[in-house]
Each structure stands twice: as structure tokens, then as C-alpha cells.
């Protein structure tokens, strides 16, 4: 259950896109095809309010640090309810004036520790 994503954004214009693979669609609980902008909004709107600033700061910080960043935060899954997810990402490039980040997303709260 590890979904792969590519986020493209331009903070000045407020344009954010999330391109995902089929596994990521399943992990997010997406049931119909979404545009990259709709997909980003679907993910973003479900970040638990207590974790929103943490996620926002670290997503923008990924491109500044130029190294792999890992986040753990609460997210509201459409069918599972509140879950803990782990996302890891890195700055990939800047293309057409947009920052490009790539990484993975996985539901962490249903993993059994041994």
C-alpha cells in the first residue's frame, strides 16, 4: 500500500497539482478520476487541522532543503476515518516555473509493529 505521487506547485500563483499512480489513488480512497488539481485538493482538504501547518511548512521546505524529507501526520481517509500517514518526498526539479516534488504516501496506522 505505498502510493507514489508527484506534486507540482507555484506558490506565487497558488497553483498546486498532484499526479498519482493507481496505488496512490487506492491509498487515498479516490473512487473516480480526478484532475491533478482536484487530486491535490482532495489530499490537502483531508489533512487533520492540527497538522496542517506542519505539513504546509514541510512541503514548502522540501524544495529549500534539497534533501529527502519524511512526514508523519493525521489524515482523514474518506472510508477509514482518521489515520496516521507517512509521506516522504524530495525536490526533483523546477520545470516551466513550477517546483516539482516526488515521493510516496502510505497509511501507517494499520501497520503492526513487531
Secondary structure as GFF3:
##gff-version 3
##sequence-region A 1 114
A	DSSP	beta_strand	2	10	.	.	.	ID=ss1
A	DSSP	beta_strand	15	20	.	.	.	ID=ss2
A	DSSP	alpha_helix	22	28	.	.	.	ID=ss3
A	DSSP	alpha_helix	36	44	.	.	.	ID=ss4
A	DSSP	three_ten_helix	49	51	.	.	.	ID=ss5
A	DSSP	alpha_helix	52	65	.	.	.	ID=ss6
A	DSSP	beta_strand	69	77	.	.	.	ID=ss7
A	DSSP	beta_strand	81	95	.	.	.	ID=ss8
A	DSSP	beta_strand	98	107	.	.	.	ID=ss9
###
